[in-house]
Amino acid sequence: MNEWLKMGGYGFYVWSSYGMLAAAILIELISLHRRRRGAWQRFDDLRAEYGEPQGSASSAVEGSR
């Protein structure tokens, strides 16, 4: 098991690469969540400012959040 983790002397490079990839994916997911939440907030602000158009399907939009 120890030899497998060392990977012929390249273990540090391999495992640190996996760690960096995991960190980058986590950062991207958090960033995406924040941008999406901000976009919906701006949408709600604009809808409140200008009013909701006649015949809109706001119930369909609300379900996608």
PyMOL commands that set and color helices and strands:
alter all, ss='L'
color gray80, all
select helices_A, chain A and resi 2-9+11-50+58-63
alter helices_A, ss='H'
color red, helices_A
deselect
rebuild
show_as cartoon
